[in-house]
Amino acid sequence: MKKMSFKKTALLALLAISATKVSAQPHALFDTLEKPKLISKVFAFTEGPAVDKKGNIFFTDQPNNKIWEYKTDGQLVLYMENAGRANGTYVDKKGNLIACADEHDELWLIKNGKKKKVLLGDYKGKLLNGPNDLWIHPNGDIYFTDPYYQRPWWTRTKPDQDGQKIYYLPKGKTEAIMLEDSLKKPNGIVGSPDGKFLYVADIGGNKIYKYDIKEDGTLSGRRVFADKGADGITLDERGNLYLAGNGVTVFDPQGVQIAHIDVPEPWTANLCFGGKNRDVLFLTASKAIYTMQMRVKGVE
C-alpha cells in the first residue's frame, strides 16, 4: 500500500473542511434569492402549524378561535370552529389533531374537525397555566410546554401552578408527569425523529435547551444548545433546528447559526415543514401565513 504524502493528506483534509462549510451555507437549505411567499393575511394571529401524512398543514387563529387547513393543492379551508382557543398542534399517527386548547388549559384530541376528546384537564387537581406547544414521541407519549400568558378570555389573573414547566403525558394515561421546572418561560418544543432527544425553547431565558430522553420517558443531560430564545421550533432531515421569532433563524446540529430568513411581519410565531414532499417551510406570522420552498425536508 502506497503511503500518502503529507501535502496530499493536508489537501484532502482542507477539501473536507471546505465541503463541510459549503454544506452549511444558507444556499444549501434554500434559494437565497427567494423570499417567503404570502399565502393569506386575513387572520387575527396565526399559530401552531402541524402536518399530516399527506403534507396538508393545520394551523390556528387563536383570537378567532378557529383551526384552518392549508392543503397540498393550495386550498385554504376552515377545519374547526370553537376550537378551544387552540395554540400549538400536532398530528398523531392515526391522523388525529392533538391541540393545546388554551381556553380551559387542556389537551384535546380532535377528529375530523368535529369530535373532540379532552386528554388532559389539570395537573394534580389544579389548572395548567395554558399548554402552549407539543411534540409527540414515536411511541405516542405527548411532551408539552406550559408557560403562563395572560389571555383576554380568562377570568383568572394569576396561575394556579407554582411555575412554568415541561410535562409529558404517557400514551393512554390521563395524568401528566412534570419533567422540568427550572426554565423561565418554556415555549416551542420538538424532538428528534428517533425519539432520543428533545429541544425546548426557553423564550423567557433566551436559550434553547437540548435533553436526552430516557427509556422511561423522563429527561436527563440538559445542556444549552443555543444562546437564543424562540417561539415555535422545528427540525429538518439534516438535524438543523429552525427557530421562529424575529423571522426564522437556523442552527446546525452543533448549535452554530447557519442561516436567517427574513419574514415581513412583526413576529413569526411558529413553523413546520409540509407539502407532498415535506420540503415546503410553512410559517405562521402575526396575521398572516407564508410558505417557502426549501432544499431540505422536515422530519415531523
N, C-alpha and C positions, 0 to 999 in steps of 0.2 A: 504494500500500500504506500502510495506516494505521500510524503509529508507536505502539508500546505504551507506555503511561505507566509512569513509574518505579514507582509504587505497585503497578500490576498485575503488572509484572515481578517485583517483590520478593515479592508474594503467591504467584505461581506457583512461584517458587523455594522458598519456605517450604513450600508444599504438597508439592513434590517431595521435599524433605528429610524431611518428616513421613511420607510414604508409604514411603520407604526405611527409616526407623526402625521403622514398623509391621511391614513385611515381615520384619524381622529379629527380631521378638519371638518368644518361645517358642510362643505360641499359633498362629503361622503354621506351625510344624513339627508340633505335636501338641496334643491337648486337655489343657490344663494341669490339669484336674480328674481326669484319668485317671492310673492308676499301672501300672507293668509287671505283666502277668498271669503268675502262676506256672503253668507247664505241668507240670513234674515236678521232683522233688527226690530222686532215687534213685541219684545218681552219686557218684563219689569226687572228681573235679574236671573240670569241663567246659571245653572249649577249641575253637579253630579252626573256627568255622562257615563254611560255603560254600554258595552257592545254585546250583541248576541252572536250565536254561532254563524249566522248568515252575514254578519257585518253591519246589520242595522244598529243604530245608536239611539239610546233613550237618554233624555236629559230633563231636568226640572226647571220650572219657572216658579220658584218658591213663593214670592209675594202674591202671585196669582193662583197659587195652589193647584198647579197643573203639571202633568208629565207629558212630554212630547216625544215623538219618534221621528228620527231622520233616516229614511230608508236608503238602501244602496242605490236606488234609481233616482235619488234626489228629491223624492216626495217628502213633504213635511206634514205629518198628521198628528192630531191630538190623540194621545194614548189614554189619558185618565184625567178626569176632573175630581175635585175633592180628594186630592192626593196626599192628605195628611201633612201638608207643608213639607213635602219630601225634599231632602237635601242630597246627600250622596246616595248613589245606587250601584248595584252590581247584579249581573245576570248569573243565576246558578246553572248547574249542569242540566237541569230539567227545563230551562228556558223561563223560569220564574224570575221576576224582578224583585230583588231584595232592596228595601229602601230604608234610609234613616228618616223616619217620619217625625219631623220636628214639632208638629202641632201639639202632640201629647207625649213627646220624648220616648218614642217607641221604635222598634224594628218591625217592619212589615214584610210579609211575603205577598206579592201581587201577581195574580194570574190573569192573563189576557186583558189587562187594563180594567177589570171589573171586580173580580173577587179579591178580597184581601184578608189576610190572617195575621194577627198580632203574634210575632215570635217572642218578643220581649217587651215588658211594660214597666219594669222597675229594676232597681238593684238593691237587694236586701230591704225591700219594702218602701224605699224612697224613690222619688222621681229621678231619672237620669238628668244630667244637665241639658242635653239635647244632642243625641247622636248625630255626628257630622259627616263622617266618611267611613267606608268599609271596604274590606277585601275578603274574598272567600278562598280559603286554603283548598288545595286539590282534594283533601279528604272531607270537605264540606264544613269545616269549622269556620265561623264568622269572626273576623277581627274588626274592631271599630274604635274610633276615637270619640271622646265625649267632652268637648270643650264647652264653655258657657258663653253664649252670645245672647244678650237680652233681645227677645223678639216682641214686636208690637202686638202679636196675637196672644201673648201670655198675660195672665193676671198676676202671677208671682213676679217679684223684682229681685230675687236672690236665689242662688242654687240650694237645693236640698242636700246635694253631695258635698263632701268636705274637700274636694279637689277636682282637677280636670285630668282625666285618666284615659288609659287604654284598657280595653276589655276584650275578651273573646267569649263567644257563645258556642260551646261544643255542639257538633251536629246532633240533632234530635233532642237536645236538652232545652230546658226552659229557664235556667238560671245562669247568668253570666259570671265569668271569673275575671277579677281585676288583675291586670298584668303589670301595670306601670303607673305610679302616682307622683313621679318627681318632675314631670315636664310642666312648663308654664301654660301652654295652650296647644295641645296636640290637635292636628288638623288632618292634612292629607295622609293617606296610608296605602301601601301597596306591598305585595310580597313577590318573591321570585317564583317563576313557574314550577320549579322543583319543590317548592314548599319549604325550603331550608332557611330563607332569610326574610326579614320584614323591615321595611323602611317606613319611618314616620316623620312627618314634618312638624316640628315644634315652631309654629308661627310666632308664638309669644317669646320664645327663647332664641329665635333667629338661628335655628340649627336643623339639620337633617340627621336623624339617628338611624343606625343600622343594627339590627338584632339577629341573633341566631334563634331559630325556632326549634325547641327541643321536641323529642318524641311525644311527650305528654301535652304538647300544645303551649307550654309556657315559654317565656323568653329568657335569654341569657346573653352575655357578651356585648352589652351595649357599648357602641362607640360612635363618635362623631363622624359622619360620612361627609358632610359639607357644612361650612360656616355660613349658611344662608337659610332663611325661613322660606316657607311656601304655603300656598293654599293646597290645591289638589296636586297629586304626583302620579306618574306612570312610568313604565319601563318599556324599552324596545328589545328586540331579539339579541342585540349585542350587549345587553346589560347596562346601557346608558339610562340614566334617570332624568326625567323631564319634570321641571318644577313650574307650576303656574303661579302667577302673581303679577309682577311688572313684566308683562309679556310672558315668554317661555324661556327658561334657562336650562341648558342641558349639561349634565355632568357625566363623565365616563365612569366605568366601573371602579376606578381608583379614587373617585371623588374630585377629579380635576375638571374645571369648567371648560367645555369644548365648543359651545355654541350658544347663541341667543337669537330668539325670534321676536321681532317687534310686532305687537298687536295694537292697532289704533283704537284702543278703548281704555278707560280709566283703570280697569282691573280685569285680569284674566283669572277666573275663579278655579277652573278645572279643565281636564283634558283626558282624552283617551284615543287609542288607535281604532279605526273602524274601516268600513268598506269591504268589498268582497275579498280583497287580498290583504286586509289589515294594514294597508300602507297609506291610509289617509289619517292625518292627525286632525282630530275634531276638538275645537276649542269653545268653551262657554266663557264669554267675556262680557261682563256688565249686562247690557240689554240685548246683546247680540250672540250669534253663533257663527263660527268661521271654520273652514277646512283648509288643509294644506297638504299637497301631495308630497310624500316622503320617499326616500330611497332605502328605508328600513321598515320593518314590520313591528307591530306591537305584540305583546305576549299575553295580555289579559283576555 
